[in-house]
Amino acid sequence: MGFWKEHAKLRMVFIAVLFAAGTAAAIGGWFLTGRLAGLGIMIAGVGLLVAALWIYNIPFERPHKKKP
């Protein structure tokens, strides 16, 4: 977790790349309406968008408290 806090520019580059690729895949898959490949491409695009959100949220995570 400390790596992503220390390298904010690298984190933003990853987020931008994942966001652009996810959006392009979701829109590109939408143009293949009625084909199974289109559905797969859209699901992959949503996965890339979720990955971008995950990388964005990593620095804001709270450490978990350990139960005694």
All heavy atoms as TSV, in Angstrom:
chain	resi	resn	atom	element	x	y	z
A	1	MET	N	N	0.822	-1.189	0.000
A	1	MET	CA	C	0.000	0.000	0.000
A	1	MET	C	C	0.866	1.252	0.000
A	1	MET	O	O	0.513	2.234	-0.608
A	1	MET	CB	C	-0.931	-0.016	1.207
A	1	MET	CG	C	-1.870	1.152	1.204
A	1	MET	SD	S	-3.242	1.028	2.352
A	1	MET	CE	C	-2.435	1.353	3.880
A	2	GLY	N	N	2.008	1.228	0.661
A	2	GLY	CA	C	2.874	2.388	0.710
A	2	GLY	C	C	3.427	2.763	-0.656
A	2	GLY	O	O	3.696	3.927	-0.927
A	3	PHE	N	N	3.615	1.758	-1.518
A	3	PHE	CA	C	4.143	2.016	-2.862
A	3	PHE	C	C	3.240	2.975	-3.627
A	3	PHE	O	O	3.712	3.900	-4.271
A	3	PHE	CB	C	4.292	0.696	-3.617
A	3	PHE	CG	C	4.744	0.876	-5.040
A	3	PHE	CD1	C	6.081	1.053	-5.326
A	3	PHE	CD2	C	3.831	0.870	-6.089
A	3	PHE	CE1	C	6.507	1.216	-6.634
A	3	PHE	CE2	C	4.244	1.040	-7.390
A	3	PHE	CZ	C	5.593	1.208	-7.665
A	4	TRP	N	N	1.945	2.750	-3.588
A	4	TRP	CA	C	1.012	3.582	-4.353
A	4	TRP	C	C	0.893	4.979	-3.765
A	4	TRP	O	O	0.623	5.927	-4.499
A	4	TRP	CB	C	-0.346	2.916	-4.437
A	4	TRP	CG	C	-0.314	1.674	-5.253
A	4	TRP	CD1	C	-0.459	0.400	-4.814
A	4	TRP	CD2	C	-0.076	1.571	-6.666
A	4	TRP	NE1	N	-0.336	-0.480	-5.852
A	4	TRP	CE2	C	-0.106	0.198	-6.993
A	4	TRP	CE3	C	0.153	2.498	-7.661
A	4	TRP	CZ2	C	0.086	-0.246	-8.296
A	4	TRP	CZ3	C	0.340	2.042	-8.955
A	4	TRP	CH2	C	0.306	0.699	-9.263
A	5	LYS	N	N	1.091	5.130	-2.455
A	5	LYS	CA	C	1.065	6.467	-1.862
A	5	LYS	C	C	2.294	7.264	-2.278
A	5	LYS	O	O	2.214	8.469	-2.493
A	5	LYS	CB	C	1.010	6.376	-0.338
A	5	LYS	CG	C	-0.339	6.015	0.194
A	5	LYS	CD	C	-0.353	6.069	1.700
A	5	LYS	CE	C	-1.721	5.720	2.238
A	5	LYS	NZ	N	-1.772	5.797	3.690
A	6	GLU	N	N	3.427	6.590	-2.397
A	6	GLU	CA	C	4.672	7.255	-2.733
A	6	GLU	C	C	4.790	7.576	-4.226
A	6	GLU	O	O	5.503	8.490	-4.610
A	6	GLU	CB	C	5.856	6.392	-2.307
A	6	GLU	CG	C	5.948	6.191	-0.812
A	6	GLU	CD	C	6.986	5.167	-0.433
A	6	GLU	OE1	O	7.730	4.679	-1.326
A	6	GLU	OE2	O	7.061	4.831	0.758
A	7	HIS	N	N	4.131	6.826	-5.072
A	7	HIS	CA	C	4.239	7.000	-6.519
A	7	HIS	C	C	2.892	7.431	-7.100
A	7	HIS	O	O	2.255	6.691	-7.861
A	7	HIS	CB	C	4.709	5.695	-7.164
A	7	HIS	CG	C	6.058	5.259	-6.698
A	7	HIS	ND1	N	6.234	4.457	-5.599
A	7	HIS	CD2	C	7.296	5.537	-7.173
A	7	HIS	CE1	C	7.523	4.248	-5.422
A	7	HIS	NE2	N	8.190	4.895	-6.358
A	8	ALA	N	N	2.496	8.637	-6.775
A	8	ALA	CA	C	1.181	9.134	-7.196
A	8	ALA	C	C	1.096	9.311	-8.713
A	8	ALA	O	O	0.054	9.027	-9.313
A	8	ALA	CB	C	0.867	10.447	-6.499
A	9	LYS	N	N	2.164	9.764	-9.340
A	9	LYS	CA	C	2.125	9.966	-10.795
A	9	LYS	C	C	1.972	8.643	-11.533
A	9	LYS	O	O	1.200	8.548	-12.486
A	9	LYS	CB	C	3.390	10.682	-11.265
A	9	LYS	CG	C	3.455	12.125	-10.835
A	9	LYS	CD	C	4.702	12.793	-11.342
A	9	LYS	CE	C	4.761	14.230	-10.845
A	9	LYS	NZ	N	5.975	14.905	-11.299
A	10	LEU	N	N	2.689	7.629	-11.087
A	10	LEU	CA	C	2.563	6.311	-11.697
A	10	LEU	C	C	1.153	5.760	-11.508
A	10	LEU	O	O	0.577	5.176	-12.434
A	10	LEU	CB	C	3.588	5.352	-11.096
A	10	LEU	CG	C	3.602	3.930	-11.628
A	10	LEU	CD1	C	3.965	3.917	-13.112
A	10	LEU	CD2	C	4.575	3.090	-10.832
A	11	ARG	N	N	0.583	5.986	-10.323
A	11	ARG	CA	C	-0.782	5.546	-10.057
A	11	ARG	C	C	-1.766	6.232	-11.002
A	11	ARG	O	O	-2.667	5.593	-11.548
A	11	ARG	CB	C	-1.139	5.843	-8.596
A	11	ARG	CG	C	-2.403	5.148	-8.154
A	11	ARG	CD	C	-2.691	5.415	-6.694
A	11	ARG	NE	N	-3.497	6.611	-6.608
A	11	ARG	CZ	C	-3.240	7.659	-5.833
A	11	ARG	NH1	N	-2.213	7.684	-5.054
A	11	ARG	NH2	N	-4.045	8.695	-5.825
A	12	MET	N	N	-1.593	7.523	-11.220
A	12	MET	CA	C	-2.496	8.244	-12.115
A	12	MET	C	C	-2.362	7.768	-13.563
A	12	MET	O	O	-3.355	7.702	-14.293
A	12	MET	CB	C	-2.229	9.751	-12.036
A	12	MET	CG	C	-2.699	10.371	-10.767
A	12	MET	SD	S	-4.484	10.178	-10.610
A	12	MET	CE	C	-4.630	9.937	-8.880
A	13	VAL	N	N	-1.146	7.411	-13.969
A	13	VAL	CA	C	-0.952	6.883	-15.327
A	13	VAL	C	C	-1.685	5.551	-15.483
A	13	VAL	O	O	-2.387	5.333	-16.472
A	13	VAL	CB	C	0.554	6.732	-15.644
A	13	VAL	CG1	C	0.771	5.930	-16.919
A	13	VAL	CG2	C	1.209	8.097	-15.757
A	14	PHE	N	N	-1.529	4.666	-14.489
A	14	PHE	CA	C	-2.238	3.382	-14.537
A	14	PHE	C	C	-3.745	3.588	-14.563
A	14	PHE	O	O	-4.462	2.916	-15.310
A	14	PHE	CB	C	-1.867	2.506	-13.341
A	14	PHE	CG	C	-0.623	1.701	-13.540
A	14	PHE	CD1	C	0.415	1.783	-12.642
A	14	PHE	CD2	C	-0.497	0.848	-14.624
A	14	PHE	CE1	C	1.566	1.039	-12.810
A	14	PHE	CE2	C	0.647	0.099	-14.811
A	14	PHE	CZ	C	1.684	0.196	-13.906
A	15	ILE	N	N	-4.241	4.501	-13.749
A	15	ILE	CA	C	-5.676	4.761	-13.719
A	15	ILE	C	C	-6.151	5.278	-15.071
A	15	ILE	O	O	-7.183	4.830	-15.597
A	15	ILE	CB	C	-6.027	5.744	-12.588
A	15	ILE	CG1	C	-5.806	5.079	-11.234
A	15	ILE	CG2	C	-7.455	6.244	-12.719
A	15	ILE	CD1	C	-5.894	6.046	-10.056
A	16	ALA	N	N	-5.413	6.199	-15.666
A	16	ALA	CA	C	-5.809	6.762	-16.959
A	16	ALA	C	C	-5.808	5.695	-18.052
A	16	ALA	O	O	-6.735	5.629	-18.867
A	16	ALA	CB	C	-4.874	7.910	-17.337
A	17	VAL	N	N	-4.777	4.845	-18.053
A	17	VAL	CA	C	-4.697	3.792	-19.074
A	17	VAL	C	C	-5.831	2.785	-18.897
A	17	VAL	O	O	-6.492	2.401	-19.866
A	17	VAL	CB	C	-3.318	3.093	-19.017
A	17	VAL	CG1	C	-3.309	1.829	-19.852
A	17	VAL	CG2	C	-2.235	4.047	-19.466
A	18	LEU	N	N	-6.074	2.352	-17.658
A	18	LEU	CA	C	-7.150	1.393	-17.414
A	18	LEU	C	C	-8.518	1.994	-17.733
A	18	LEU	O	O	-9.390	1.316	-18.281
A	18	LEU	CB	C	-7.115	0.902	-15.969
A	18	LEU	CG	C	-5.966	-0.044	-15.620
A	18	LEU	CD1	C	-5.933	-0.293	-14.124
A	18	LEU	CD2	C	-6.104	-1.341	-16.377
A	19	PHE	N	N	-8.704	3.258	-17.395
A	19	PHE	CA	C	-9.977	3.914	-17.687
A	19	PHE	C	C	-10.209	4.016	-19.194
A	19	PHE	O	O	-11.298	3.702	-19.693
A	19	PHE	CB	C	-10.027	5.298	-17.047
A	19	PHE	CG	C	-11.288	6.052	-17.366
A	19	PHE	CD1	C	-12.462	5.740	-16.709
A	19	PHE	CD2	C	-11.299	7.044	-18.327
A	19	PHE	CE1	C	-13.636	6.423	-17.004
A	19	PHE	CE2	C	-12.462	7.728	-18.629
A	19	PHE	CZ	C	-13.638	7.416	-17.963
A	20	ALA	N	N	-9.179	4.441	-19.929
A	20	ALA	CA	C	-9.320	4.578	-21.383
A	20	ALA	C	C	-9.568	3.219	-22.039
A	20	ALA	O	O	-10.446	3.090	-22.904
A	20	ALA	CB	C	-8.076	5.235	-21.970
A	21	ALA	N	N	-8.812	2.206	-21.616
A	21	ALA	CA	C	-8.985	0.877	-22.204
A	21	ALA	C	C	-10.347	0.288	-21.835
A	21	ALA	O	O	-11.015	-0.331	-22.679
A	21	ALA	CB	C	-7.870	-0.052	-21.735
A	22	GLY	N	N	-10.776	0.479	-20.602
A	22	GLY	CA	C	-12.070	-0.038	-20.172
A	22	GLY	C	C	-13.230	0.630	-20.881
A	22	GLY	O	O	-14.188	-0.036	-21.308
A	23	THR	N	N	-13.144	1.927	-21.034
A	23	THR	CA	C	-14.205	2.652	-21.739
A	23	THR	C	C	-14.246	2.247	-23.209
A	23	THR	O	O	-15.326	2.024	-23.772
A	23	THR	CB	C	-13.989	4.168	-21.606
A	23	THR	OG1	O	-13.933	4.512	-20.220
A	23	THR	CG2	C	-15.107	4.945	-22.262
A	24	ALA	N	N	-13.077	2.154	-23.834
A	24	ALA	CA	C	-13.036	1.749	-25.243
A	24	ALA	C	C	-13.569	0.329	-25.429
A	24	ALA	O	O	-14.296	0.059	-26.388
A	24	ALA	CB	C	-11.602	1.846	-25.760
A	25	ALA	N	N	-13.227	-0.571	-24.513
A	25	ALA	CA	C	-13.711	-1.952	-24.634
A	25	ALA	C	C	-15.219	-2.029	-24.421
A	25	ALA	O	O	-15.909	-2.763	-25.136
A	25	ALA	CB	C	-12.988	-2.842	-23.629
A	26	ALA	N	N	-15.733	-1.280	-23.457
A	26	ALA	CA	C	-17.175	-1.309	-23.200
A	26	ALA	C	C	-17.949	-0.751	-24.396
A	26	ALA	O	O	-18.967	-1.319	-24.813
A	26	ALA	CB	C	-17.498	-0.524	-21.935
A	27	ILE	N	N	-17.460	0.324	-24.961
A	27	ILE	CA	C	-18.139	0.917	-26.114
A	27	ILE	C	C	-17.952	0.046	-27.350
A	27	ILE	O	O	-18.892	-0.167	-28.128
A	27	ILE	CB	C	-17.643	2.356	-26.353
A	27	ILE	CG1	C	-18.096	3.250	-25.194
A	27	ILE	CG2	C	-18.148	2.898	-27.684
A	27	ILE	CD1	C	-17.507	4.639	-25.211
A	28	GLY	N	N	-16.742	-0.477	-27.535
A	28	GLY	CA	C	-16.486	-1.365	-28.689
A	28	GLY	C	C	-17.310	-2.631	-28.632
A	28	GLY	O	O	-17.814	-3.102	-29.646
A	29	GLY	N	N	-17.474	-3.192	-27.452
A	29	GLY	CA	C	-18.305	-4.379	-27.311
A	29	GLY	C	C	-19.772	-4.093	-27.539
A	29	GLY	O	O	-20.527	-4.941	-28.015
A	30	TRP	N	N	-20.181	-2.890	-27.216
A	30	TRP	CA	C	-21.573	-2.503	-27.417
A	30	TRP	C	C	-21.934	-2.483	-28.900
A	30	TRP	O	O	-23.075	-2.770	-29.284
A	30	TRP	CB	C	-21.811	-1.134	-26.783
A	30	TRP	CG	C	-23.191	-0.622	-26.940
A	30	TRP	CD1	C	-24.330	-1.136	-26.398
A	30	TRP	CD2	C	-23.582	0.524	-27.705
A	30	TRP	NE1	N	-25.408	-0.377	-26.769
A	30	TRP	CE2	C	-24.976	0.662	-27.573
A	30	TRP	CE3	C	-22.893	1.448	-28.479
A	30	TRP	CZ2	C	-25.678	1.668	-28.187
A	30	TRP	CZ3	C	-23.596	2.455	-29.085
A	30	TRP	CH2	C	-24.979	2.556	-28.935
A	31	PHE	N	N	-20.955	-2.164	-29.744
A	31	PHE	CA	C	-21.211	-2.153	-31.185
A	31	PHE	C	C	-21.390	-3.566	-31.740
A	31	PHE	O	O	-21.878	-3.728	-32.847
A	31	PHE	CB	C	-20.077	-1.447	-31.940
A	31	PHE	CG	C	-20.153	0.050	-31.836
A	31	PHE	CD1	C	-19.175	0.757	-31.169
A	31	PHE	CD2	C	-21.207	0.748	-32.395
A	31	PHE	CE1	C	-19.238	2.127	-31.065
A	31	PHE	CE2	C	-21.291	2.127	-32.305
A	31	PHE	CZ	C	-20.297	2.827	-31.635
A	32	LEU	N	N	-21.004	-4.586	-30.984
A	32	LEU	CA	C	-21.175	-5.973	-31.412
A	32	LEU	C	C	-22.434	-6.564	-30.781
A	32	LEU	O	O	-22.445	-7.703	-30.312
A	32	LEU	CB	C	-19.947	-6.799	-31.024
A	32	LEU	CG	C	-18.619	-6.365	-31.634
A	32	LEU	CD1	C	-17.466	-7.160	-31.039
A	32	LEU	CD2	C	-18.653	-6.496	-33.141
A	33	THR	N	N	-23.501	-5.817	-30.769
A	33	THR	CA	C	-24.754	-6.242	-30.163
A	33	THR	C	C	-25.255	-7.527	-30.822
A	33	THR	O	O	-25.254	-7.657	-32.047
A	33	THR	CB	C	-25.827	-5.140	-30.319
A	33	THR	OG1	O	-25.335	-3.948	-29.739
A	33	THR	CG2	C	-27.120	-5.528	-29.655
A	34	GLY	N	N	-25.656	-8.484	-29.987
A	34	GLY	CA	C	-26.191	-9.738	-30.482
A	34	GLY	C	C	-25.141	-10.813	-30.687
A	34	GLY	O	O	-25.466	-11.927	-31.066
A	35	ARG	N	N	-23.890	-10.488	-30.441
A	35	ARG	CA	C	-22.818	-11.473	-30.590
A	35	ARG	C	C	-22.197	-11.734	-29.230
A	35	ARG	O	O	-22.042	-10.838	-28.407
A	35	ARG	CB	C	-21.764	-10.958	-31.570
A	35	ARG	CG	C	-22.347	-10.804	-32.981
A	35	ARG	CD	C	-21.415	-10.145	-33.937
A	35	ARG	NE	N	-20.160	-10.884	-34.081
A	35	ARG	CZ	C	-19.123	-10.399	-34.751
A	35	ARG	NH1	N	-19.191	-9.216	-35.317
A	35	ARG	NH2	N	-18.026	-11.105	-34.848
A	36	LEU	N	N	-21.832	-12.964	-28.976
A	36	LEU	CA	C	-21.257	-13.341	-27.691
A	36	LEU	C	C	-19.914	-12.660	-27.460
A	36	LEU	O	O	-19.574	-12.312	-26.324
A	36	LEU	CB	C	-21.110	-14.859	-27.617
A	36	LEU	CG	C	-20.752	-15.436	-26.253
A	36	LEU	CD1	C	-21.795	-15.030	-25.217
A	36	LEU	CD2	C	-20.632	-16.931	-26.330
A	37	ALA	N	N	-19.154	-12.430	-28.508
A	37	ALA	CA	C	-17.864	-11.751	-28.381
A	37	ALA	C	C	-18.058	-10.331	-27.840
A	37	ALA	O	O	-17.251	-9.847	-27.046
A	37	ALA	CB	C	-17.149	-11.714	-29.716
A	38	GLY	N	N	-19.126	-9.677	-28.272
A	38	GLY	CA	C	-19.413	-8.325	-27.785
A	38	GLY	C	C	-19.653	-8.305	-26.286
A	38	GLY	O	O	-19.181	-7.416	-25.579
A	39	LEU	N	N	-20.383	-9.296	-25.794
A	39	LEU	CA	C	-20.634	-9.398	-24.359
A	39	LEU	C	C	-19.333	-9.609	-23.591
A	39	LEU	O	O	-19.086	-8.984	-22.572
A	39	LEU	CB	C	-21.607	-10.538	-24.064
A	39	LEU	CG	C	-21.899	-10.811	-22.585
A	39	LEU	CD1	C	-22.566	-9.601	-21.949
A	39	LEU	CD2	C	-22.731	-12.049	-22.434
A	40	GLY	N	N	-18.480	-10.473	-24.108
A	40	GLY	CA	C	-17.194	-10.725	-23.462
A	40	GLY	C	C	-16.319	-9.486	-23.420
A	40	GLY	O	O	-15.657	-9.200	-22.421
A	41	ILE	N	N	-16.306	-8.734	-24.505
A	41	ILE	CA	C	-15.515	-7.505	-24.556
A	41	ILE	C	C	-16.068	-6.480	-23.575
A	41	ILE	O	O	-15.302	-5.789	-22.884
A	41	ILE	CB	C	-15.483	-6.951	-25.993
A	41	ILE	CG1	C	-14.692	-7.904	-26.892
A	41	ILE	CG2	C	-14.879	-5.562	-26.037
A	41	ILE	CD1	C	-14.790	-7.592	-28.365
A	42	MET	N	N	-17.389	-6.372	-23.479
A	42	MET	CA	C	-17.979	-5.423	-22.526
A	42	MET	C	C	-17.675	-5.821	-21.087
A	42	MET	O	O	-17.373	-4.961	-20.249
A	42	MET	CB	C	-19.487	-5.317	-22.736
A	42	MET	CG	C	-19.864	-4.514	-23.948
A	42	MET	SD	S	-21.618	-4.137	-24.040
A	42	MET	CE	C	-22.279	-5.707	-24.487
A	43	ILE	N	N	-17.730	-7.115	-20.776
A	43	ILE	CA	C	-17.421	-7.573	-19.421
A	43	ILE	C	C	-15.951	-7.293	-19.098
A	43	ILE	O	O	-15.620	-6.869	-17.998
A	43	ILE	CB	C	-17.767	-9.057	-19.257
A	43	ILE	CG1	C	-19.286	-9.224	-19.263
A	43	ILE	CG2	C	-17.178	-9.632	-17.980
A	43	ILE	CD1	C	-19.761	-10.653	-19.289
A	44	ALA	N	N	-15.070	-7.516	-20.066
A	44	ALA	CA	C	-13.653	-7.204	-19.864
A	44	ALA	C	C	-13.463	-5.700	-19.630
A	44	ALA	O	O	-12.655	-5.288	-18.785
A	44	ALA	CB	C	-12.835	-7.661	-21.056
A	45	GLY	N	N	-14.208	-4.882	-20.358
A	45	GLY	CA	C	-14.131	-3.431	-20.178
A	45	GLY	C	C	-14.573	-3.003	-18.794
A	45	GLY	O	O	-13.949	-2.148	-18.166
A	46	VAL	N	N	-15.648	-3.599	-18.309
A	46	VAL	CA	C	-16.113	-3.287	-16.953
A	46	VAL	C	C	-15.080	-3.743	-15.930
A	46	VAL	O	O	-14.830	-3.057	-14.934
A	46	VAL	CB	C	-17.500	-3.924	-16.692
A	46	VAL	CG1	C	-17.883	-3.806	-15.232
A	46	VAL	CG2	C	-18.545	-3.277	-17.576
A	47	GLY	N	N	-14.440	-4.879	-16.180
A	47	GLY	CA	C	-13.375	-5.340	-15.295
A	47	GLY	C	C	-12.213	-4.354	-15.248
A	47	GLY	O	O	-11.638	-4.100	-14.183
A	48	LEU	N	N	-11.853	-3.787	-16.389
A	48	LEU	CA	C	-10.786	-2.786	-16.419
A	48	LEU	C	C	-11.193	-1.522	-15.665
A	48	LEU	O	O	-10.370	-0.910	-14.977
A	48	LEU	CB	C	-10.420	-2.452	-17.867
A	48	LEU	CG	C	-9.725	-3.560	-18.657
A	48	LEU	CD1	C	-9.612	-3.171	-20.122
A	48	LEU	CD2	C	-8.369	-3.856	-18.066
A	49	LEU	N	N	-12.445	-1.133	-15.778
A	49	LEU	CA	C	-12.915	0.040	-15.035
A	49	LEU	C	C	-12.906	-0.212	-13.533
A	49	LEU	O	O	-12.532	0.669	-12.741
A	49	LEU	CB	C	-14.323	0.434	-15.504
A	49	LEU	CG	C	-14.413	0.987	-16.921
A	49	LEU	CD1	C	-15.872	1.136	-17.341
A	49	LEU	CD2	C	-13.686	2.305	-17.033
A	50	VAL	N	N	-13.267	-1.410	-13.119
A	50	VAL	CA	C	-13.216	-1.763	-11.693
A	50	VAL	C	C	-11.765	-1.779	-11.209
A	50	VAL	O	O	-11.471	-1.336	-10.096
A	50	VAL	CB	C	-13.918	-3.111	-11.448
A	50	VAL	CG1	C	-13.655	-3.627	-10.048
A	50	VAL	CG2	C	-15.415	-2.971	-11.684
A	51	ALA	N	N	-10.853	-2.257	-12.045
A	51	ALA	CA	C	-9.437	-2.246	-11.673
A	51	ALA	C	C	-8.927	-0.816	-11.493
A	51	ALA	O	O	-8.137	-0.536	-10.585
A	51	ALA	CB	C	-8.618	-2.979	-12.725
A	52	ALA	N	N	-9.381	0.097	-12.350
A	52	ALA	CA	C	-8.990	1.508	-12.202
A	52	ALA	C	C	-9.509	2.071	-10.884
A	52	ALA	O	O	-8.792	2.793	-10.182
A	52	ALA	CB	C	-9.520	2.330	-13.379
A	53	LEU	N	N	-10.735	1.741	-10.525
A	53	LEU	CA	C	-11.285	2.192	-9.244
A	53	LEU	C	C	-10.528	1.589	-8.067
A	53	LEU	O	O	-10.287	2.254	-7.055
A	53	LEU	CB	C	-12.764	1.823	-9.139
A	53	LEU	CG	C	-13.722	2.675	-9.935
A	53	LEU	CD1	C	-15.117	2.089	-9.856
A	53	LEU	CD2	C	-13.722	4.093	-9.420
A	54	TRP	N	N	-10.137	0.326	-8.187
A	54	TRP	CA	C	-9.391	-0.332	-7.118
A	54	TRP	C	C	-8.045	0.357	-6.887
A	54	TRP	O	O	-7.667	0.633	-5.752
A	54	TRP	CB	C	-9.197	-1.797	-7.473
A	54	TRP	CG	C	-8.367	-2.543	-6.478
A	54	TRP	CD1	C	-8.681	-2.814	-5.179
A	54	TRP	CD2	C	-7.076	-3.086	-6.696
A	54	TRP	NE1	N	-7.658	-3.515	-4.594
A	54	TRP	CE2	C	-6.662	-3.692	-5.503
A	54	TRP	CE3	C	-6.235	-3.128	-7.798
A	54	TRP	CZ2	C	-5.437	-4.325	-5.375
A	54	TRP	CZ3	C	-5.023	-3.771	-7.667
A	54	TRP	CH2	C	-4.639	-4.350	-6.471
A	55	ILE	N	N	-7.328	0.667	-7.983
A	55	ILE	CA	C	-6.043	1.346	-7.851
A	55	ILE	C	C	-6.241	2.739	-7.267
A	55	ILE	O	O	-5.436	3.208	-6.457
A	55	ILE	CB	C	-5.313	1.396	-9.204
A	55	ILE	CG1	C	-4.870	-0.009	-9.595
A	55	ILE	CG2	C	-4.110	2.331	-9.147
A	55	ILE	CD1	C	-4.248	-0.101	-10.962
A	56	TYR	N	N	-7.320	3.409	-7.654
A	56	TYR	CA	C	-7.602	4.735	-7.105
A	56	TYR	C	C	-7.831	4.672	-5.597
A	56	TYR	O	O	-7.382	5.545	-4.855
A	56	TYR	CB	C	-8.830	5.328	-7.789
A	56	TYR	CG	C	-9.276	6.632	-7.168
A	56	TYR	CD1	C	-8.635	7.818	-7.487
A	56	TYR	CD2	C	-10.309	6.675	-6.246
A	56	TYR	CE1	C	-9.018	9.012	-6.910
A	56	TYR	CE2	C	-10.700	7.856	-5.656
A	56	TYR	CZ	C	-10.063	9.026	-5.997
A	56	TYR	OH	O	-10.441	10.198	-5.415
A	57	ASN	N	N	-8.510	3.652	-5.126
A	57	ASN	CA	C	-8.886	3.560	-3.715
A	57	ASN	C	C	-7.810	2.984	-2.806
A	57	ASN	O	O	-7.937	3.081	-1.584
A	57	ASN	CB	C	-10.159	2.724	-3.570
A	57	ASN	CG	C	-11.378	3.489	-3.987
A	57	ASN	OD1	O	-11.470	4.687	-3.781
A	57	ASN	ND2	N	-12.318	2.784	-4.592
A	58	ILE	N	N	-6.768	2.389	-3.326
A	58	ILE	CA	C	-5.742	1.755	-2.496
A	58	ILE	C	C	-5.157	2.703	-1.442
A	58	ILE	O	O	-5.045	2.322	-0.275
A	58	ILE	CB	C	-4.633	1.137	-3.366
A	58	ILE	CG1	C	-5.137	-0.122	-4.039
A	58	ILE	CG2	C	-3.398	0.806	-2.540
A	58	ILE	CD1	C	-4.163	-0.725	-5.020
A	59	PRO	N	N	-4.784	3.928	-1.762
A	59	PRO	CA	C	-4.174	4.786	-0.738
A	59	PRO	C	C	-5.136	5.198	0.380
A	59	PRO	O	O	-4.700	5.637	1.438
A	59	PRO	CB	C	-3.720	6.028	-1.501
A	59	PRO	CG	C	-3.705	5.643	-2.916
A	59	PRO	CD	C	-4.709	4.560	-3.077
A	60	PHE	N	N	-6.421	5.056	0.164
A	60	PHE	CA	C	-7.403	5.498	1.147
A	60	PHE	C	C	-7.878	4.380	2.063
A	60	PHE	O	O	-8.744	4.603	2.907
A	60	PHE	CB	C	-8.611	6.123	0.437
A	60	PHE	CG	C	-8.228	7.242	-0.483
A	60	PHE	CD1	C	-8.315	7.081	-1.850
A	60	PHE	CD2	C	-7.736	8.433	0.017
A	60	PHE	CE1	C	-7.949	8.104	-2.715
A	60	PHE	CE2	C	-7.364	9.457	-0.831
A	60	PHE	CZ	C	-7.468	9.298	-2.200
A	61	GLU	N	N	-7.338	3.177	1.903
A	61	GLU	CA	C	-7.739	2.064	2.746
A	61	GLU	C	C	-7.238	2.275	4.162
A	61	GLU	O	O	-6.143	2.786	4.383
A	61	GLU	CB	C	-7.158	0.747	2.224
A	61	GLU	CG	C	-7.799	0.264	0.963
A	61	GLU	CD	C	-7.189	-1.041	0.487
A	61	GLU	OE1	O	-6.135	-1.440	1.027
A	61	GLU	OE2	O	-7.748	-1.639	-0.428
A	62	ARG	N	N	-8.049	1.867	5.115
A	62	ARG	CA	C	-7.639	1.907	6.511
A	62	ARG	C	C	-7.058	0.564	6.882
A	62	ARG	O	O	-7.558	-0.472	6.450
A	62	ARG	CB	C	-8.844	2.181	7.409
A	62	ARG	CG	C	-9.426	3.534	7.211
A	62	ARG	CD	C	-10.523	3.753	8.218
A	62	ARG	NE	N	-11.409	4.787	7.749
A	62	ARG	CZ	C	-12.673	4.859	7.983
A	62	ARG	NH1	N	-13.264	3.942	8.706
A	62	ARG	NH2	N	-13.399	5.845	7.509
A	63	PRO	N	N	-6.029	0.560	7.713
A	63	PRO	CA	C	-5.518	-0.741	8.163
A	63	PRO	C	C	-6.553	-1.453	9.013
A	63	PRO	O	O	-7.268	-0.832	9.796
A	63	PRO	CB	C	-4.271	-0.389	8.950
A	63	PRO	CG	C	-4.284	1.071	9.146
A	63	PRO	CD	C	-5.281	1.663	8.223
A	64	HIS	N	N	-6.646	-2.745	8.848
A	64	HIS	CA	C	-7.607	-3.532	9.607
A	64	HIS	C	C	-7.117	-3.713	11.039
A	64	HIS	O	O	-5.933	-3.943	11.279
A	64	HIS	CB	C	-7.829	-4.901	8.953
A	64	HIS	CG	C	-8.400	-4.808	7.587
A	64	HIS	ND1	N	-9.677	-4.377	7.351
A	64	HIS	CD2	C	-7.871	-5.052	6.358
A	64	HIS	CE1	C	-9.925	-4.395	6.069
A	64	HIS	NE2	N	-8.832	-4.792	5.435
A	65	LYS	N	N	-8.042	-3.625	11.973
A	65	LYS	CA	C	-7.683	-3.873	13.362
A	65	LYS	C	C	-7.659	-5.370	13.611
A	65	LYS	O	O	-8.555	-6.094	13.204
A	65	LYS	CB	C	-8.708	-3.228	14.295
A	65	LYS	CG	C	-8.701	-1.725	14.244
A	65	LYS	CD	C	-9.695	-1.166	15.238
A	65	LYS	CE	C	-9.705	0.341	15.195
A	65	LYS	NZ	N	-10.684	0.904	16.122
A	66	LYS	N	N	-6.609	-5.809	14.283
A	66	LYS	CA	C	-6.504	-7.228	14.602
A	66	LYS	C	C	-7.240	-7.493	15.911
A	66	LYS	O	O	-7.093	-6.752	16.878
A	66	LYS	CB	C	-5.046	-7.633	14.735
A	66	LYS	CG	C	-4.298	-7.553	13.446
A	66	LYS	CD	C	-2.867	-8.023	13.619
A	66	LYS	CE	C	-2.133	-7.918	12.298
A	66	LYS	NZ	N	-0.743	-8.356	12.441
A	67	LYS	N	N	-8.039	-8.539	15.894
A	67	LYS	CA	C	-8.775	-8.912	17.112
A	67	LYS	C	C	-7.847	-9.696	18.033
A	67	LYS	O	O	-7.123	-10.577	17.570
A	67	LYS	CB	C	-10.003	-9.740	16.765
A	67	LYS	CG	C	-11.031	-8.956	15.996
A	67	LYS	CD	C	-12.252	-9.792	15.731
A	67	LYS	CE	C	-13.275	-8.976	14.961
A	67	LYS	NZ	N	-14.470	-9.759	14.683
A	68	PRO	N	N	-7.863	-9.391	19.333
A	68	PRO	CA	C	-6.989	-10.121	20.265
A	68	PRO	C	C	-7.425	-11.550	20.512
A	68	PRO	O	O	-8.449	-12.008	20.274
A	68	PRO	CB	C	-7.076	-9.341	21.558
A	68	PRO	CG	C	-8.256	-8.439	21.429
A	68	PRO	CD	C	-8.604	-8.359	19.977
